[in-house]
Amino acid sequence: QKNSESKNRFWLTLESPDHVLNSLLIGYIPGATDGFEIDCDAEAFDNYSDLLYSVIPGKKLLIQGKSAYFTNEDKVTLGANFFQNASYTIAIDNAEGIFEGSQNIYLKDKQEGIITNLSQGSYTFTAAKGDNATRFEIIYKPETILATGGSAKDQIIVYRDGTDFVIKSPKALANVEV
């Protein structure tokens, strides 16, 4: 008999310039911790070309089981190995449980300073050939950004919709500089 309990998990894909897909699973499951468990996590033993993975100290994971007690304060470090200098795309392949409902999944590109709501669309970017274990991070709520003066805080969301970048702010923006 299948367990009818909702599973809070999602799959991300990295699409290469040759349209080859690599998948990564992040799941919030009973019995898992944020560390490594042989029953909940699957390690990438080789550094395949065009590989998207999650990072825990000393390990690259293709499946990461995290504590079932999800909080939107959680963050997941992602790395990738790129076969060539080219454009790649990261997208949600499937989402279940809270992730198919109201809980958004954001991808933070720390190198470019861009946060994309993957729940609303994919993220295409240019990558340099090689392994980068710290470029990306999954976050579950938009980050607060300090205004120029540092005294006011506004929540600004930036995400990609097809070929366009969309910026949402609770206050009017006079201009945007990249």
PEPEVEN-V308244 format. One record per backbone hydrogen bond with DSSP energy under -0.5 kcal/mol. CO is the residue of the C=O (numbers start at 1). NH is the residue of the N-H. If there is no record, write none. Layout:
BEGIN
<<CO & NH> <CO & NH>>
END
This chain:
BEGIN
<<2 & 4> <6 & 8> <7 & 9> <8 & 28> <9 & 96> <10 & 26> <11 & 93> <11 & 94> <12 & 24> <13 & 15> <13 & 91> <14 & 16> <14 & 22> <15 & 89> <16 & 19> <20 & 16> <22 & 14> <24 & 12> <25 & 64> <26 & 10> <27 & 29> <27 & 66> <28 & 8> <29 & 32> <29 & 68> <37 & 40> <37 & 41> <42 & 62> <42 & 63> <43 & 45> <46 & 48> <48 & 51> <51 & 81> <53 & 79> <54 & 61> <56 & 59> <59 & 56> <60 & 44> <61 & 54> <62 & 25> <63 & 42> <63 & 65> <64 & 27> <64 & 66> <66 & 29> <68 & 70> <71 & 74> <72 & 140> <74 & 140> <76 & 138> <77 & 55> <78 & 136> <79 & 53> <80 & 82> <80 & 132> <81 & 51> <82 & 130> <84 & 86> <86 & 127> <88 & 125> <89 & 15> <90 & 123> <91 & 13> <91 & 93> <94 & 11> <96 & 9> <96 & 99> <97 & 100> <98 & 101> <98 & 103> <102 & 104> <105 & 118> <105 & 119> <106 & 108> <106 & 139> <107 & 109> <107 & 116> <108 & 110> <108 & 137> <109 & 113> <109 & 114> <114 & 109> <116 & 107> <116 & 118> <117 & 120> <117 & 121> <123 & 90> <125 & 88> <127 & 86> <130 & 82> <132 & 80> <135 & 110> <135 & 111> <136 & 78> <137 & 108> <137 & 139> <138 & 76> <139 & 106> <143 & 156> <145 & 154> <147 & 150> <152 & 147> <154 & 145> <154 & 156> <155 & 170> <157 & 168> <159 & 166> <160 & 162> <161 & 164> <164 & 161> <166 & 159> <168 & 157> <172 & 174>>
END
